[in-house]
């Protein structure tokens, strides 16, 4: 449980840095650290398929955000103060914290799972699916929609990054040169 707490503290520090830094590139790196912390937590909670999806989406979104951040004028963003955006952000942060507290109060201890579906998979997997490999049966039969959804997320994020980062096919600006 100590590793879990260390990763949570690491993510909180990253969130504070992302919110307080003036440099947009530093904020993006801090947000990336938070995302990678989430993927490590997924691994810690024994969900490697979700951790892999998180890493792929995190890397591709960081590439896109870094590409955007290198083209933005940081001084203009620092000068602008938008009270509506600040108040909306505070409301959403408050709602997020309230939902997190509500979720953590009702969470089940890690050693006492509520759903014991794994026993059903092990006992009935061969007869229901016909697959001798129970891991393949779970991934391709019992959780096929989940696996398809993860594949769609990965494909969509890769396609989006490819469209944004490509160089060929973009129209060049037609600025006439003055002599």
Residue pairs with C-beta under 8 A, 6 or more apart in sequence:
3 44
4 41
4 44
7 37
7 40
7 41
7 44
8 37
8 41
10 33
10 37
11 33
11 34
11 37
11 38
14 30
14 31
14 33
14 34
14 37
15 30
15 34
17 26
17 27
17 30
18 27
18 28
18 30
18 31
18 34
19 27
21 27
21 30
22 74
22 78
23 74
24 69
24 72
24 74
24 77
25 66
25 69
25 70
28 62
28 65
28 66
28 69
31 62
31 65
32 58
32 62
35 54
35 57
35 58
35 61
35 62
36 55
36 58
38 54
38 58
39 51
39 52
39 54
39 55
39 58
40 51
42 48
42 50
42 51
42 54
43 51
45 110
49 146
49 147
49 150
50 150
53 150
53 153
53 154
56 154
56 157
56 158
57 153
57 154
57 157
60 157
60 158
60 160
60 161
61 157
63 161
63 165
64 160
64 161
64 164
64 165
67 164
67 165
108 114
121 134
121 137
121 138
121 142
122 134
125 131
125 134
125 137
125 138
125 142
126 132
126 134
126 137
128 137
128 141
129 137
129 141
129 142
131 137
131 140
131 141
139 147
140 147
